[in-house]
């Protein structure tokens, strides 16, 4: 395998995981001037596969717990934000279900073994739920500020019936945004190996535009909305706390706001920053160099893993930090502990009797 092909393989496979795909070969025209003969370490691939597996396991447990806690609330009047929490859990649950496929792909030296149809399906599900997850996080930030700010109004109304339409709209937008992935995802043979890639027939320009709109839609705009909503929320709570001396409420909301914004920013910023670098390279704004190769080969996989962890952090950040869910979880744990204690006591009594 020559150096250019090796480079394309190293860059392309990692890009396939979050649709950071392989572009036109002309953008790698300077590759032969750089020593890129070193292959990706098997240790790195094993670490990535392990991280995917751990994130999948934790994400499944966390989101199943959310579904169970939501079921315990059935029959009571649900709040607006709970609709978004449920849909967020659905998106994260579907997202982590795709991780075993990417883990196997990584373990097999980034060779896609599941065929072209599964390449389209898994890539589409991954990207669609990435969009949907960010959309619901953003909707929750707006809803949280709106609910707190309107709580003191005597005639505040909470249009719960319209929330279902909002959720349906967000799912529709996420599906529409995933259309390019569904259309252009394909299994491509590179140096005798089958890779699951997103390949635009028009070349690197449209690929760069696709990446750019994704950065804007799933990071820049949501980050701005999250920041503004939560800053307004903190400002509002701080003002009310000064008048009502509700210092504990102020501290709780402030901590929650900090965790939400920082978790989203830290999980997604590194990945989108490197993605933006790739966009600038594709548009010939920045020249391809050895640093770009090294970052994509050894740092970019870590940013993918970090971005994936957001899907298993969401249940704990948005649900277990809420008082009502903590109470239900505590009640559940106590109930299970009591049953286990009673079971052990019964077994011990039977053994003594015999």
Order of alpha helices (4+ residues) and beta strands (2+ residues): alpha-alpha-alpha-alpha-alpha-alpha-alpha-beta-beta-alpha-alpha-alpha-alpha-alpha-alpha
